[in-house]
């Protein structure tokens, strides 16, 4: 699959690189595994010389051998010889960058915690000593969000406050998913687009894997994902276990419960029979996997629910993790049947997420959300508000257009207005969206 999108990120990286010719620049690139961080960096600097260090789980001595080889192959400089310290290599690069502009990319930067944590303190010292005179474009990238958050946003860590630029790489937007699917299957249907969005959430590697397997149709995607040799089967564990550590089973249980639609704290605690507020806080702030959501325009603590942020993980917990006993005995055909059986309900929820994402991408609204009352008797799928133009749109979202009830939605909108009188003067629109509108 060819390289898609990322134009804004590439532009920013090139602007930062240009600035480094006058003053050292320090950029942090984060994003979940498989999102395309490495490919973005290689694409952004494909027309210039750069040094690329990948921090694998090796001893520092073995890593330094790899780094020295990369350094000597990319720059016309003397080979350092036997070097066992990354700090020595970095110090050498700082000195070189005082004579020429150098772009240095350090991938999986958080792995220095495993290799040698003192490297972060040494890097702080070298950065503080050399940043005014060096012409170094330093870019560090990492996939373990909790560790990258700790390294750069914890005030007790040595590199706190050192980075000048932060880029959080997001999944492909809806227009890019359409472009990719159209390139591979010009006759694609809304069902195919919804399936691609629902299963991958726009994560670049997942999209690429499906396209490479020619899984362009919903049915083919399900067969590809839920098959014996599919990387998707173990992907949830691979993404999360390193984040969670020894308490991963509790976190997995919480995420599994949320993926099933039991998304209030009381519902989660009823299922687990234990207090979970600390785990929920970490899932939201440290791991950035869930989001607290309240009814639109409501106070931050009113009728609060928790939702997973990642489409693929919603799918993985709902189908792969839940039915892992089937994958262990090789019942992949039956798993595919279960996914097909429950797909309409699952994708209906994803369709709501799709339209909210699309509204966000438009940049036309000051508030985007949904609404539910305390008893759960009144629910509105999507409300879009523009406080500048004084407009409000109430939307019901259904897979099947015939199931949309504008009269019922109008009554719900009147209830919402009674709870939030400030919007009564706004120009109101009540409409419905279905798969025909994707």
Helices and strands as residue ranges (DSSP letters): H 7-19, E 25-30, H 37-44, E 51-54, H 60-74, H 86-96, E 102-107, G 109-111, H 112-116, H 118-130, E 136-142, H 145-153, E 165-168, H 174-184, H 190-200, H 204-212, H 218-225, H 232-244, G 245-247, H 248-259, H 265-272, H 277-281, I 282-286, E 290-293, E 305-308, H 311-315, I 316-321, H 324-328, H 332-362, E 367-372, E 379-386, E 391-397, G 401-403, H 406-419, G 421-423, E 427-433, G 435-437
